[in-house]
């Protein structure tokens, strides 16, 4: 299986900078894990109106991302905490 590259949108990195260090590190580690295991995961689409945009749950957080299989690229669009 080919290696995938990982990229974060600038706003994602700014948002992570506002979190406590342990939570930010957990979410970064999970994004790296997602990239390392992209071929083994079932990618859950957000909505039929948003083809190619997926989400991955990390506790009460969601990582929103897109994939480019041809270029072996994972692009993190957002990391958002889900409300109660």
C-alpha angles and dihedrals in degrees: 000000000000123000118251125218119227127217133177125207109242093246090057092057091048091051092049089052089065094057127086111272097249094053094044090051092048091053093046091049091050091050089053090047091050090053092048091051101036092123093052098050134087103231111221112215116223096218140338087246090060105052114186096023115110139179134215123195122229105178106293091346130087126208111208114202147154129220132218104193094181092055095033092235134145116196117196108213099177147346110210135178113230116231124234 
